[in-house]
C-alpha cells in the first residue's frame, strides 16, 4: 500500500443542487507523488469533483483536506489563496491572455502568487519545449503549443497538486502524445497529478483510475505493477 503522506483527502463529500446529487458520499485519498485519473461519462460528476478539488467550488457535505487543512468551509477569498498556493490548474480551453506572449502568460501566474521572475518563467517554458516560442502570442501558437504554455503556467509556482481538466481534449494525436509525455516526466520527478479525462489513453497512463457514475465512485483501479494501491478493483 501507499505509505506516503496524504496530500488530498475527500471525506463523505456530496454536492447537491436542489434535488440533484452531483456527488454522493465520495471518499478518496491522494498521497504525495500519486498520479490519479478521474474518469466517467458526461453527467458522472467528474467536473464537479474537479471543481471541488481545485477550490473553485465547495461541497454541500463532507470534508476536503489539502495537506491536512480542511478547506470545505473556507470563504471564497481563502479558497482563491489556497488554489493559488497549492494547485496548478491545466484547462482544456487554455485560457491564455491573447495580447500577452507565452512568456508573459506564464509570468502572470507568478504575479498573482509572488513576484514575476522572467528567468524562472523562461525555464518553465524550456521544460515543456517552448523556449524558442516564448515571445509568440497565443494566436501564433498551435493548440499543442498553447496547452504546453498552460502546463508551464501551472508549474511556475511549484504547486503541491497538478490538476488537469481534459488536458488532451482539444489536441491531435501527435500533440496528445507530447502532453502525456510531459505529464509522465513530471510524475517521474515526484509531482502529484490528478487528471480529469474521458480519454482512455490518458487514463491508462495513470497509476490509478477512479471511475464515476451518477456521482458515485463505482471502480477504483490500481494500475501500478507492484499493486501499491492494494492491487484490487473496489466496487461501492
N, C-alpha and C positions, 0 to 999 in steps of 0.2 A: 504493500500500500504506500501511497504518497505520504512521506513524513515531513515534507517542507511546510513552512508556516502558512496558515490560511491567509489569503490576501483579500478574497471576496467571499462573503457568506450571505446567502439568501435564506431566511428562516420564516417559513409559513407565509410566504408572500402571495397576496391576492390583489388584483386590480379590478375594481368594479365600476362599470359605467351604467347607472340605472339598474336594469335587470340583466345586463350583460356582464358575465365574468370573463374578462380578457385573460386573466391569470388566476389560477385556483390552487392555493396551498403549495407553492413552489419552494422546495428545499434543495439547495445546491451550494457546494463549497468548491472554490477555485483556489489552488495553492500557488505560491510563488514559482514561476517558471513553467506553469502548465500552459497547454495550448488546447483550447476548447472550441468546438464548432456547435453553434445552436442552430438547429435546422427544423423545418416544418413547412407545411403548405401555407398559402395565404389564409389569414384568419386564425392561425395556430397560436398566436400570442408572442411570436419571436420579436417583433418590432416593439411591442410593449415591454418585454423583458429587457431589450437593448436600451430603451429609454430610461428604465429604472436603474440599470447598472451604470449607465452613462450620466446619471444625476440630472437628466432632463425631465424627469417625472418622479412622482412619489407613489409608493404603493398605498392601497386602501387599508391593508392589514399586513402585519409582519415586520420583520427587521431586515435592513440591508446594512451589512457591516463591510466597510472598506478599510483594510489594515487595522481592524479592531474597533473602528469608530462607527457607531450606528448612525446612519445618515437619513433614515426613513422619515424623521420628523423635522429635519433641518429646514430653515427658511430658504426661499428661492435664492437670496443673495449668498447664503452659505453654500448652497449646492453649486452655484456658479464657481465659487472659490475652490471647492473640493474637486470639481471637474477640471478646472484649470491646473490644479497642482498634482492630481493623482492619475488623470486619464488622458490618453492620447487618442483622439477620435479620427477615424478614417471613414469618409462618407462615400456612398455610391455616386452622388451627384457632384462631387469635388468641392463645391462652394469656395472656389478661388475668387479673389477680387480682380475683376477684369482689367483695371488700369494699373495694376501692380505687376512687377516682374515676378518670376518664380522665386528669386531670392527674397524679394520684399514680402511675398506672401508667407514665406517661412518666418521671416523676421517679425511679422505682425503677431504671430503666436508668442514670440519672445516678449514683445511689448506688453501684452496683457498679463504675462507671468512675472517678468522681472525687468531686464534691460536688453534691448536689441544688441546682438553681437554678430556682425557680418561674417567674421571668420568662422564662428561656430555654425551659422546658418549655411555657409558655403560647404562646410564639412558634412552637414546633414544631406545636402543635395548630392555631394560626391558619393555618399554612402548608397544612394539609390541610383547612381549612374547618370546624374544630370548636371554635373559641374559645368559642362560646356553649354548648357541651356539656361544658365542662371539669369541672364539678362533678357530672356524672352518673356513676352506677355502670354497669358493663358491661351489666347486665340492663335498663337503661333506654335502651340504645342499640340501633339496628338493626344487622344484620350488616355493612352497608356502613360504618356509623359505627365499629363495633368494628375493622374492618380498617384504617380510616384512623388510629385510635389506634395500631394496630400499626406503621403507617408512620411516624407521628410518633415513636414509641418507637425505631424503627430508626435514625432520622435524628439523634436528640438528641446522640449522641456523635461526630458528624461522621465516619462510617466511610469507609474507603477503598473498600470494596465493599459495595453493597446487594445482598443475596442473598434472593430471594423464592421461596418454595415454594408453587406453585399459588395465587397471591395473589387470584385471582378465583374460585376453586373453589367457594366457598360463597355466591356473590353472584348477585343477579338482574341483568338486563341493564343497568338504569339505574346500579346501583352498580358493576358491572363497568366501564362506561364512565368513571365517576368515578375509579376506581383507575387505569385505564390513562392517563387524562389527567394524574393526579398523577405517574405514572412518566415520562410524556413531558416534563413540566415539569422534573422532577429531572434527566433526561438533558440537556435543553437547558441547564441550569445547570452541567453538567460532571460529574454523578455517573456512576460506573461501576456498571452494573446487570447482574446475572445473574439471569434468571428461569427457574425450572424449571416447565414447564407442559405440559398436554395440550391447552390451548385454542388453536385456530388463530388466533383474533383477537388474542390476546395475543402469540403467536409472530410474527404478521405485522407487529407494531409495532416489533419489534427490528431492529437493524441487521444482525444475523447470526443464523442458525438452525443449531444443531448437532443433528443427528438421530442418536439412538442406537437400535441394535437388538442384542439379546443381548450387551450390554456393550461394543460397539464403535461408534465413530463411522462411520456409513455415508454421511452427507451433511453438508457444511459450506457453507451457502447464504448468499451475500452479498446483502443486501437494500438496500445503500446506492445512491443514484442515481449516484454517481461511481465505484462499484466499488472502494471504498477497501480492501476485503479481497481484491482480486485479480479481482473480477468473475467468479468461476467457482464451479462446484459440484465439490467434490472427493470422490471415492469412495475408500474404503480398500480 
